[in-house]
Amino acid sequence: MAHAEELSKQTKNYSYEKAQEFARLAKENNTWLIPNLSNMDWISKQAESLESIQNLPSLKYVHPLMKSKWLNSNRYYGASPKLIEFYNKQKDFHAQIVKAFKEEGVPMLAGTDAGISGIVWGFSLHDELELLVDAGLTNEEALASATSLPAEWLEIGDKIGTIETGKFADLILLDKNPLTDINNTRTISGMFVDGKWLDKTKIDTILEKVANWNDANKEKFQWKNRKEL
């Protein structure tokens, strides 16, 4: 299942007992889950205010057409207080689902639904790992949800997912240990891509190029004029 939301849509009973019932069903049917906690977390934030998106440090890396949509044609902003309350209840229930699925031993994978307003490609994975830990996963379990477990699910664990001789050299090196603080996944020193080393200076240069291009083309890519593009 790609979202915990697929479960919360099936009930109006947002209790922990209901979360446990879903977990038992998943265990019986060997169904893995991508909780995608980022989705409802960001929906709740922007339903109340667009400041959460406007203040995103990573917003400058979002294509100007998408950025314009998020800020000027946002489908969630302006929701009624009743709807906002519903969003928050769903968000809390999704965290309970993670806790119940962990207790039942159901494998969970990290995913963010990137492209939903506020969820920036790449950067949002760090947010998702933090949310998974907040919901009850250990730091090690959260890291596995984005590395070894996806490889196992895709049946390519012999090629990727862990650091071993003979596997593809796609990996990130950090300055601080994510096992002591999951937010340390953000302290990226450099990375190997197809066996090629990119240090932080190179990564920052690439990101700066993206940000500058987006800024230079922001007037061209307005969501209201998208049909003319």
C-alpha positions in Angstrom: 0.0 0.0 0.0 1.4 3.3 -1.0 -0.2 5.5 1.6 -1.6 5.1 5.2 -4.4 7.2 3.8 -5.6 4.2 1.9 -6.5 2.8 5.3 -7.9 5.9 6.9 -10.2 6.3 4.0 -11.8 2.9 4.9 -13.0 3.9 8.3 -14.3 6.7 10.5 -13.0 5.0 13.6 -9.5 6.5 14.1 -8.7 4.5 17.3 -5.6 2.6 18.0 -7.6 -0.6 18.0 -8.6 0.1 14.4 -5.0 0.7 13.5 -4.2 -2.7 15.1 -6.9 -4.4 13.1 -5.4 -3.0 9.8 -2.0 -4.2 11.0 -3.3 -7.7 11.6 -4.9 -7.8 8.1 -1.6 -6.6 6.5 0.4 -9.2 8.4 -2.0 -12.0 7.4 -1.8 -11.0 3.7 1.9 -10.2 3.6 1.1 -6.6 2.7 3.8 -4.0 3.1 3.1 -0.3 3.7 4.6 3.0 2.7 3.1 5.2 5.5 3.8 8.4 3.6 3.3 10.5 6.7 4.6 13.6 4.9 1.5 13.8 2.8 -1.0 14.5 5.6 1.5 16.4 7.6 1.9 18.9 4.8 -1.7 19.0 3.9 -2.5 19.9 7.5 0.1 22.7 7.6 -0.9 24.4 4.4 -4.6 24.1 5.0 -4.2 26.6 7.8 -1.4 28.8 6.3 0.8 29.1 3.2 3.6 30.4 5.3 4.8 26.8 5.9 5.5 26.5 2.1 6.7 30.1 1.7 9.3 29.6 4.4 10.6 26.3 3.0 14.4 26.6 2.5 14.2 24.0 -0.3 11.4 25.9 -2.2 14.1 27.6 -4.3 14.9 24.3 -5.9 11.3 23.7 -7.0 10.5 24.4 -10.7 8.9 27.8 -10.9 5.7 26.4 -12.5 5.2 24.0 -9.7 6.1 26.7 -7.1 3.6 29.0 -8.6 0.9 26.3 -8.4 1.7 25.6 -4.7 1.5 29.3 -3.8 -1.2 30.7 -6.1 -3.5 27.7 -6.8 -3.2 25.7 -3.7 -6.0 23.1 -3.3 -5.7 22.8 0.4 -5.3 26.4 1.7 -8.4 28.0 3.0 -10.0 24.8 4.2 -12.8 25.1 6.7 -12.0 24.6 10.4 -14.0 21.4 10.3 -11.9 20.1 7.4 -8.7 21.1 9.1 -9.7 19.2 12.2 -10.3 16.2 10.0 -6.9 16.5 8.4 -5.3 16.6 11.8 -7.2 13.6 13.0 -6.0 11.7 9.9 -2.4 12.8 10.5 -2.6 11.5 14.1 -4.2 8.2 13.0 -1.5 7.6 10.4 1.1 7.8 13.2 -0.9 5.3 15.1 -0.9 3.0 12.1 2.9 3.1 12.0 3.1 2.1 15.6 0.6 -0.7 15.2 2.3 -2.0 12.0 5.6 -2.0 13.8 4.2 -4.0 16.7 2.7 -6.5 14.3 6.0 -6.8 12.4 4.7 -5.5 9.1 7.6 -4.1 6.9 7.3 -0.4 6.1 9.1 1.6 3.4 9.9 5.3 3.2 8.0 7.4 0.6 6.9 11.0 0.4 4.5 11.5 -2.5 6.9 14.2 -3.7 5.2 16.8 -5.9 2.3 17.3 -3.5 2.5 21.0 -2.5 5.2 21.4 0.2 6.8 18.0 -0.5 10.1 18.8 -2.3 11.8 16.0 -4.2 14.8 14.6 -2.3 14.6 17.0 0.7 11.3 15.5 1.8 12.8 12.1 2.5 14.7 13.5 5.5 11.3 14.9 6.8 9.7 11.5 6.3 12.5 9.7 8.2 12.0 12.1 11.1 8.2 11.6 11.1 8.7 7.8 11.1 10.9 8.0 14.1 8.4 10.4 15.8 5.8 7.7 15.1 7.7 5.0 16.8 10.4 3.5 14.5 13.9 3.4 15.8 16.5 5.4 13.8 17.8 2.1 12.4 14.4 1.0 11.4 13.7 4.3 9.7 17.0 4.1 7.8 16.2 0.5 6.7 12.8 1.7 5.4 14.7 3.8 2.8 17.6 1.4 2.0 17.6 -2.3 2.5 13.8 -2.9 2.8 12.9 -1.2 -0.6 15.6 -3.3 -2.2 14.1 -6.5 -0.7 10.6 -5.5 -1.8 11.9 -4.9 -5.4 13.8 -8.2 -5.2 17.1 -6.4 -6.1 18.7 -6.8 -2.7 21.7 -8.4 -4.4 22.4 -5.2 -6.2 21.5 -2.3 -3.9 20.2 -1.5 -0.4 23.3 -2.2 1.7 27.0 -1.5 1.5 28.6 -4.7 0.4 31.3 -5.8 -2.1 29.8 -6.3 -5.5 26.8 -4.0 -5.1 26.3 -0.7 -7.0 28.2 2.2 -5.4 25.3 4.5 -4.8 25.6 5.8 -1.3 25.7 8.9 0.8 28.4 9.8 3.4 27.3 11.8 6.4 29.3 14.0 8.8 27.2 12.9 11.8 25.7 9.6 12.8 22.0 9.1 12.0 21.7 6.3 14.5 22.1 8.8 17.3 19.9 11.5 15.7 17.8 10.8 12.6 18.2 14.5 11.5 21.8 13.8 10.9 20.8 12.3 7.5 20.8 16.0 6.5 24.6 16.4 7.2 25.7 15.2 3.8 29.4 15.3 3.2 29.2 13.8 -0.2 27.8 11.0 -2.3 28.8 8.3 -4.7 26.6 8.0 -7.8 27.4 5.1 -10.2 30.7 4.9 -8.4 31.5 8.6 -9.0 32.2 10.8 -6.0 30.4 14.1 -5.6 31.6 16.2 -2.6 29.5 18.7 -0.8 31.0 21.6 -2.8 30.0 20.0 -6.0 26.5 19.2 -4.7 26.0 22.8 -3.5 27.2 24.1 -6.9 24.6 21.9 -8.7 21.8 23.1 -6.3 22.8 26.7 -6.7 22.6 26.3 -10.5 19.1 24.9 -10.2 18.0 27.7 -7.8 19.5 30.4 -10.1 17.7 29.0 -13.2 14.4 28.8 -11.3 14.7 32.4 -10.1 15.7 33.6 -13.6 12.6 31.9 -15.2 10.0 32.5 -12.5 8.0 35.1 -14.5 7.9 32.8 -17.5 6.4 29.9 -15.6 3.2 31.1 -14.0 0.5 28.6 -13.2 -2.3 30.8 -14.4 -0.6 31.0 -17.8 0.2 27.2 -18.0 -2.0 26.7 -21.0 0.1 29.1 -23.0 3.4 27.4 -22.3 
